[in-house]
Amino acid sequence: MTIQVNITPNGRMSLPADIRKRLGLNGGGAVYIDETDDGVVLRTAAQAVARAQALAKRYTGDNSDTSVDAFLARRREDSGE
């Protein structure tokens, strides 16, 4: 779906209510903007986290040794804690 959103002279724009509702932004919330070669992509915080997790999984697979907990456990072992 493509919609037009106008930007005010001071740089503000408003997302239509139906889009905010679908994205769970009814009471406000953070969104993240990625500038790509194709244009601008707007993501909710949940979408940005899911994307980061998917990217991380591409490099780590299902290897449980790459978790934060595993990393911290190795650091504790290394430091003698």
N, CA, C and O atoms as CSV, one atom per row, in Angstrom:
chain,resi,resn,atom,element,x,y,z
A,1,MET,N,N,0.848,-1.169,0.000
A,1,MET,CA,C,0.000,0.000,0.000
A,1,MET,C,C,0.897,1.236,0.000
A,1,MET,O,O,1.874,1.292,0.747
A,2,THR,N,N,0.583,2.192,-0.804
A,2,THR,CA,C,1.304,3.456,-0.861
A,2,THR,C,C,0.329,4.575,-0.554
A,2,THR,O,O,-0.754,4.643,-1.134
A,3,ILE,N,N,0.713,5.444,0.353
A,3,ILE,CA,C,-0.110,6.610,0.676
A,3,ILE,C,C,0.776,7.843,0.643
A,3,ILE,O,O,1.997,7.749,0.773
A,4,GLN,N,N,0.163,8.972,0.474
A,4,GLN,CA,C,0.899,10.236,0.520
A,4,GLN,C,C,0.724,10.843,1.901
A,4,GLN,O,O,-0.390,10.936,2.418
A,5,VAL,N,N,1.830,11.250,2.485
A,5,VAL,CA,C,1.836,11.942,3.770
A,5,VAL,C,C,2.588,13.241,3.549
A,5,VAL,O,O,3.707,13.234,3.037
A,6,ASN,N,N,1.989,14.339,3.926
A,6,ASN,CA,C,2.644,15.637,3.754
A,6,ASN,C,C,3.516,15.960,4.956
A,6,ASN,O,O,3.199,15.602,6.090
A,7,ILE,N,N,4.605,16.633,4.689
A,7,ILE,CA,C,5.525,17.066,5.739
A,7,ILE,C,C,5.371,18.566,5.886
A,7,ILE,O,O,5.408,19.307,4.903
A,8,THR,N,N,5.198,19.009,7.129
A,8,THR,CA,C,5.012,20.428,7.390
A,8,THR,C,C,6.349,21.155,7.245
A,8,THR,O,O,7.399,20.514,7.207
A,9,PRO,N,N,6.318,22.475,7.164
A,9,PRO,CA,C,7.579,23.226,7.042
A,9,PRO,C,C,8.557,22.981,8.195
A,9,PRO,O,O,9.766,23.130,8.018
A,10,ASN,N,N,8.046,22.604,9.376
A,10,ASN,CA,C,8.957,22.333,10.494
A,10,ASN,C,C,9.372,20.859,10.565
A,10,ASN,O,O,9.991,20.436,11.542
A,11,GLY,N,N,9.027,20.063,9.514
A,11,GLY,CA,C,9.514,18.694,9.406
A,11,GLY,C,C,8.623,17.633,10.010
A,11,GLY,O,O,9.029,16.472,10.075
A,12,ARG,N,N,7.435,17.972,10.450
A,12,ARG,CA,C,6.538,16.982,11.049
A,12,ARG,C,C,5.663,16.336,9.988
A,12,ARG,O,O,5.309,16.942,8.977
A,13,MET,N,N,5.329,15.078,10.261
A,13,MET,CA,C,4.381,14.381,9.410
A,13,MET,C,C,3.465,13.562,10.307
A,13,MET,O,O,3.839,13.210,11.426
A,14,SER,N,N,2.291,13.264,9.829
A,14,SER,CA,C,1.331,12.478,10.596
A,14,SER,C,C,1.016,11.192,9.860
A,14,SER,O,O,0.745,11.197,8.660
A,15,LEU,N,N,1.055,10.084,10.598
A,15,LEU,CA,C,0.635,8.815,10.031
A,15,LEU,C,C,-0.882,8.730,10.163
A,15,LEU,O,O,-1.428,9.081,11.209
A,16,PRO,N,N,-1.559,8.279,9.138
A,16,PRO,CA,C,-3.005,8.139,9.225
A,16,PRO,C,C,-3.409,7.205,10.373
A,16,PRO,O,O,-2.684,6.267,10.705
A,17,ALA,N,N,-4.560,7.471,10.966
A,17,ALA,CA,C,-5.027,6.730,12.136
A,17,ALA,C,C,-5.128,5.233,11.881
A,17,ALA,O,O,-4.762,4.443,12.750
A,18,ASP,N,N,-5.616,4.820,10.711
A,18,ASP,CA,C,-5.762,3.386,10.457
A,18,ASP,C,C,-4.400,2.679,10.420
A,18,ASP,O,O,-4.292,1.529,10.847
A,19,ILE,N,N,-3.379,3.346,9.923
A,19,ILE,CA,C,-2.034,2.762,9.918
A,19,ILE,C,C,-1.486,2.696,11.335
A,19,ILE,O,O,-0.925,1.675,11.732
A,20,ARG,N,N,-1.643,3.780,12.110
A,20,ARG,CA,C,-1.183,3.769,13.511
A,20,ARG,C,C,-1.855,2.639,14.271
A,20,ARG,O,O,-1.212,1.963,15.074
A,21,LYS,N,N,-3.143,2.428,14.025
A,21,LYS,CA,C,-3.880,1.367,14.726
A,21,LYS,C,C,-3.326,-0.005,14.356
A,21,LYS,O,O,-3.093,-0.830,15.241
A,22,ARG,N,N,-3.112,-0.265,13.071
A,22,ARG,CA,C,-2.574,-1.557,12.632
A,22,ARG,C,C,-1.182,-1.813,13.196
A,22,ARG,O,O,-0.830,-2.956,13.486
A,23,LEU,N,N,-0.394,-0.762,13.352
A,23,LEU,CA,C,0.979,-0.909,13.847
A,23,LEU,C,C,1.068,-0.873,15.367
A,23,LEU,O,O,2.153,-1.029,15.927
A,24,GLY,N,N,-0.060,-0.671,16.039
A,24,GLY,CA,C,-0.041,-0.617,17.502
A,24,GLY,C,C,0.529,0.674,18.047
A,24,GLY,O,O,1.081,0.691,19.147
A,25,LEU,N,N,0.405,1.759,17.297
A,25,LEU,CA,C,0.949,3.050,17.720
A,25,LEU,C,C,-0.164,4.004,18.139
A,25,LEU,O,O,-0.025,5.218,17.993
A,26,ASN,N,N,-1.264,3.466,18.659
A,26,ASN,CA,C,-2.415,4.299,19.013
A,26,ASN,C,C,-2.080,5.361,20.047
A,26,ASN,O,O,-2.537,6.499,19.938
A,27,GLY,N,N,-1.296,5.005,21.038
A,27,GLY,CA,C,-0.939,5.953,22.095
A,27,GLY,C,C,0.390,6.628,21.840
A,27,GLY,O,O,0.991,7.181,22.760
A,28,GLY,N,N,0.851,6.592,20.621
A,28,GLY,CA,C,2.171,7.125,20.316
A,28,GLY,C,C,3.195,6.008,20.372
A,28,GLY,O,O,2.836,4.849,20.583
A,29,GLY,N,N,4.409,6.324,20.195
A,29,GLY,CA,C,5.464,5.315,20.246
A,29,GLY,C,C,6.602,5.673,19.323
A,29,GLY,O,O,6.525,6.618,18.538
A,30,ALA,N,N,7.650,4.903,19.436
A,30,ALA,CA,C,8.851,5.139,18.639
A,30,ALA,C,C,8.735,4.445,17.297
A,30,ALA,O,O,8.175,3.354,17.195
A,31,VAL,N,N,9.259,5.073,16.288
A,31,VAL,CA,C,9.436,4.455,14.979
A,31,VAL,C,C,10.873,4.719,14.547
A,31,VAL,O,O,11.497,5.692,14.971
A,32,TYR,N,N,11.380,3.844,13.706
A,32,TYR,CA,C,12.748,3.954,13.230
A,32,TYR,C,C,12.720,4.124,11.724
A,32,TYR,O,O,11.945,3.462,11.033
A,33,ILE,N,N,13.553,4.997,11.218
A,33,ILE,CA,C,13.611,5.287,9.796
A,33,ILE,C,C,14.947,4.803,9.259
A,33,ILE,O,O,16.007,5.187,9.753
A,34,ASP,N,N,14.879,3.951,8.237
A,34,ASP,CA,C,16.081,3.491,7.539
A,34,ASP,C,C,16.086,4.124,6.162
A,34,ASP,O,O,15.099,4.063,5.428
A,35,GLU,N,N,17.202,4.726,5.827
A,35,GLU,CA,C,17.359,5.256,4.477
A,35,GLU,C,C,18.047,4.188,3.643
A,35,GLU,O,O,19.142,3.742,3.984
A,36,THR,N,N,17.415,3.777,2.554
A,36,THR,CA,C,17.956,2.743,1.685
A,36,THR,C,C,18.165,3.316,0.287
A,36,THR,O,O,17.799,4.458,0.010
A,37,ASP,N,N,18.751,2.518,-0.574
A,37,ASP,CA,C,18.918,2.945,-1.966
A,37,ASP,C,C,17.570,3.141,-2.644
A,37,ASP,O,O,17.437,3.951,-3.562
A,38,ASP,N,N,16.565,2.388,-2.184
A,38,ASP,CA,C,15.232,2.475,-2.777
A,38,ASP,C,C,14.369,3.576,-2.178
A,38,ASP,O,O,13.317,3.892,-2.734
A,39,GLY,N,N,14.774,4.159,-1.078
A,39,GLY,CA,C,13.982,5.202,-0.429
A,39,GLY,C,C,14.078,5.108,1.075
A,39,GLY,O,O,15.128,4.782,1.628
A,40,VAL,N,N,12.972,5.397,1.728
A,40,VAL,CA,C,12.924,5.439,3.192
A,40,VAL,C,C,11.990,4.346,3.681
A,40,VAL,O,O,10.904,4.157,3.132
A,41,VAL,N,N,12.417,3.619,4.724
A,41,VAL,CA,C,11.603,2.568,5.333
A,41,VAL,C,C,11.344,2.964,6.772
A,41,VAL,O,O,12.276,3.269,7.517
A,42,LEU,N,N,10.083,2.960,7.163
A,42,LEU,CA,C,9.690,3.299,8.531
A,42,LEU,C,C,9.293,2.018,9.233
A,42,LEU,O,O,8.475,1.261,8.711
A,43,ARG,N,N,9.861,1.751,10.424
A,43,ARG,CA,C,9.572,0.529,11.181
A,43,ARG,C,C,9.206,0.878,12.615
A,43,ARG,O,O,9.711,1.847,13.182
A,44,THR,N,N,8.318,0.072,13.193
A,44,THR,CA,C,8.037,0.205,14.618
A,44,THR,C,C,9.213,-0.388,15.386
A,44,THR,O,O,10.071,-1.051,14.802
A,45,ALA,N,N,9.250,-0.151,16.683
A,45,ALA,CA,C,10.323,-0.716,17.503
A,45,ALA,C,C,10.300,-2.243,17.422
A,45,ALA,O,O,11.349,-2.873,17.294
A,46,ALA,N,N,9.104,-2.838,17.498
A,46,ALA,CA,C,8.996,-4.298,17.432
A,46,ALA,C,C,9.497,-4.825,16.091
A,46,ALA,O,O,10.170,-5.855,16.046
A,47,GLN,N,N,9.180,-4.138,15.008
A,47,GLN,CA,C,9.646,-4.549,13.683
A,47,GLN,C,C,11.164,-4.420,13.581
A,47,GLN,O,O,11.819,-5.276,12.987
A,48,ALA,N,N,11.722,-3.361,14.152
A,48,ALA,CA,C,13.168,-3.157,14.109
A,48,ALA,C,C,13.892,-4.247,14.899
A,48,ALA,O,O,14.932,-4.739,14.462
A,49,VAL,N,N,13.352,-4.626,16.058
A,49,VAL,CA,C,13.950,-5.699,16.867
A,49,VAL,C,C,13.877,-7.024,16.113
A,49,VAL,O,O,14.861,-7.762,16.057
A,50,ALA,N,N,12.718,-7.326,15.533
A,50,ALA,CA,C,12.558,-8.578,14.790
A,50,ALA,C,C,13.535,-8.639,13.617
A,50,ALA,O,O,14.105,-9.692,13.333
A,51,ARG,N,N,13.724,-7.510,12.939
A,51,ARG,CA,C,14.665,-7.467,11.815
A,51,ARG,C,C,16.086,-7.700,12.302
A,51,ARG,O,O,16.836,-8.448,11.674
A,52,ALA,N,N,16.473,-7.072,13.414
A,52,ALA,CA,C,17.819,-7.255,13.966
A,52,ALA,C,C,18.030,-8.715,14.381
A,52,ALA,O,O,19.101,-9.278,14.155
A,53,GLN,N,N,17.013,-9.319,14.985
A,53,GLN,CA,C,17.133,-10.721,15.385
A,53,GLN,C,C,17.282,-11.631,14.177
A,53,GLN,O,O,18.062,-12.583,14.207
A,54,ALA,N,N,16.539,-11.344,13.112
A,54,ALA,CA,C,16.643,-12.148,11.893
A,54,ALA,C,C,18.026,-12.010,11.273
A,54,ALA,O,O,18.595,-12.995,10.801
A,55,LEU,N,N,18.574,-10.795,11.269
A,55,LEU,CA,C,19.923,-10.588,10.736
A,55,LEU,C,C,20.957,-11.335,11.569
A,55,LEU,O,O,21.859,-11.967,11.019
A,56,ALA,N,N,20.830,-11.268,12.886
A,56,ALA,CA,C,21.771,-11.963,13.767
A,56,ALA,C,C,21.694,-13.467,13.553
A,56,ALA,O,O,22.715,-14.155,13.551
A,57,LYS,N,N,20.475,-13.974,13.373
A,57,LYS,CA,C,20.303,-15.417,13.188
A,57,LYS,C,C,20.947,-15.886,11.890
A,57,LYS,O,O,21.421,-17.019,11.803
A,58,ARG,N,N,20.968,-15.018,10.879
A,58,ARG,CA,C,21.632,-15.390,9.616
A,58,ARG,C,C,23.101,-15.699,9.841
A,58,ARG,O,O,23.664,-16.558,9.162
A,59,TYR,N,N,23.729,-15.008,10.788
A,59,TYR,CA,C,25.155,-15.195,11.037
A,59,TYR,C,C,25.450,-16.232,12.108
A,59,TYR,O,O,26.524,-16.834,12.111
A,60,THR,N,N,24.509,-16.446,13.015
A,60,THR,CA,C,24.767,-17.358,14.124
A,60,THR,C,C,24.004,-18.662,14.010
A,60,THR,O,O,24.357,-19.637,14.674
A,61,GLY,N,N,22.961,-18.706,13.182
A,61,GLY,CA,C,22.147,-19.915,13.078
A,61,GLY,C,C,21.481,-20.204,14.401
A,61,GLY,O,O,21.088,-19.290,15.125
A,62,ASP,N,N,21.357,-21.474,14.712
A,62,ASP,CA,C,20.743,-21.876,15.980
A,62,ASP,C,C,21.796,-22.217,17.025
A,62,ASP,O,O,21.512,-22.943,17.978
A,63,ASN,N,N,22.987,-21.709,16.856
A,63,ASN,CA,C,24.090,-21.985,17.759
A,63,ASN,C,C,23.851,-21.291,19.097
A,63,ASN,O,O,23.932,-20.065,19.182
A,64,SER,N,N,23.559,-22.062,20.137
A,64,SER,CA,C,23.262,-21.470,21.449
A,64,SER,C,C,24.497,-20.837,22.082
A,64,SER,O,O,24.380,-20.061,23.030
A,65,ASP,N,N,25.677,-21.165,21.565
A,65,ASP,CA,C,26.918,-20.590,22.092
A,65,ASP,C,C,27.064,-19.113,21.761
A,65,ASP,O,O,27.966,-18.460,22.285
A,66,THR,N,N,26.207,-18.568,20.909
A,66,THR,CA,C,26.313,-17.168,20.504
A,66,THR,C,C,25.377,-16.252,21.285
A,66,THR,O,O,25.306,-15.059,20.990
A,67,SER,N,N,24.660,-16.779,22.273
A,67,SER,CA,C,23.738,-15.944,23.046
A,67,SER,C,C,24.512,-15.015,23.980
A,67,SER,O,O,25.686,-15.244,24.271
A,68,VAL,N,N,23.845,-13.981,24.436
A,68,VAL,CA,C,24.456,-13.049,25.389
A,68,VAL,C,C,24.797,-13.778,26.678
A,68,VAL,O,O,25.860,-13.557,27.258
A,69,ASP,N,N,23.897,-14.646,27.129
A,69,ASP,CA,C,24.158,-15.407,28.354
A,69,ASP,C,C,25.409,-16.277,28.219
A,69,ASP,O,O,26.215,-16.364,29.146
A,70,ALA,N,N,25.564,-16.920,27.059
A,70,ALA,CA,C,26.748,-17.757,26.839
A,70,ALA,C,C,28.008,-16.897,26.816
A,70,ALA,O,O,29.040,-17.284,27.365
A,71,PHE,N,N,27.922,-15.732,26.179
A,71,PHE,CA,C,29.066,-14.822,26.145
A,71,PHE,C,C,29.461,-14.386,27.554
A,71,PHE,O,O,30.640,-14.410,27.908
A,72,LEU,N,N,28.469,-13.987,28.361
A,72,LEU,CA,C,28.767,-13.540,29.721
A,72,LEU,C,C,29.325,-14.676,30.573
A,72,LEU,O,O,30.215,-14.456,31.395
A,73,ALA,N,N,28.812,-15.876,30.383
A,73,ALA,CA,C,29.334,-17.026,31.133
A,73,ALA,C,C,30.802,-17.266,30.779
A,73,ALA,O,O,31.622,-17.527,31.660
A,74,ARG,N,N,31.134,-17.177,29.478
A,74,ARG,CA,C,32.547,-17.335,29.082
A,74,ARG,C,C,33.422,-16.245,29.684
A,74,ARG,O,O,34.541,-16.517,30.121
A,75,ARG,N,N,32.921,-15.015,29.709
A,75,ARG,CA,C,33.703,-13.912,30.284
A,75,ARG,C,C,33.928,-14.143,31.783
A,75,ARG,O,O,35.019,-13.893,32.295
A,76,ARG,N,N,32.884,-14.625,32.489
A,76,ARG,CA,C,33.043,-14.908,33.919
A,76,ARG,C,C,34.084,-16.007,34.133
A,76,ARG,O,O,34.913,-15.924,35.040
A,77,GLU,N,N,34.029,-17.031,33.290
A,77,GLU,CA,C,35.023,-18.120,33.391
A,77,GLU,C,C,36.427,-17.579,33.156
A,77,GLU,O,O,37.361,-17.910,33.887
A,78,ASP,N,N,36.567,-16.749,32.133
A,78,ASP,CA,C,37.876,-16.190,31.788
A,78,ASP,C,C,38.433,-15.319,32.915
A,78,ASP,O,O,39.642,-15.287,33.148
A,79,SER,N,N,37.540,-14.614,33.611
A,79,SER,CA,C,38.003,-13.689,34.657
A,79,SER,C,C,38.135,-14.376,36.008
A,79,SER,O,O,38.628,-13.770,36.959
A,80,GLY,N,N,37.703,-15.631,36.111
A,80,GLY,CA,C,37.820,-16.356,37.364
A,80,GLY,C,C,36.704,-16.113,38.348
A,80,GLY,O,O,36.825,-16.468,39.521
A,81,GLU,N,N,35.618,-15.515,37.898
A,81,GLU,CA,C,34.474,-15.270,38.809
A,81,GLU,C,C,33.740,-16.542,39.089
A,81,GLU,O,O,32.757,-16.537,39.829
